[in-house]
Amino acid sequence: MLGVALIWTAAVAQSKKDKEDTSKEAMGEHYKTAQKALAESDFARAEQEYKQFISEALQRLASRRATGGDLKRSAALLEEALQLAPEDVHLRLNFAATQ
């Protein structure tokens, strides 16, 4: 039974790390795309990508706050992220879960 618990704990930890790595990659891609759009004077695209980048960062902060037990601040950060990325379905679901 202890072996199963250890395997499950390791799997959950790896899943969390994979999700975090994916989030970092998404943030990086949004930032790179924004920088490129800015260099090409595509200001609308740059603005959109910077908003996505900041939204991802706010979501990561919200996750950290929730893990630390500060659910009120976590919800506030998700609300800020929603102002930047109102079309993000996952963000909407995460925010709804805090209400």
Secondary structure, DSSP 8 states (H G I E B T S, - for coil): -HHHHHHHHHHHHHHHHHHHHHHHHHHHHHHHHHHHHHHTT-HHHHHHHHHHHHHHHHHHHHHHHHHTT-HHHHHHHHHHHHHH-TT-HHHHHHHHHH-
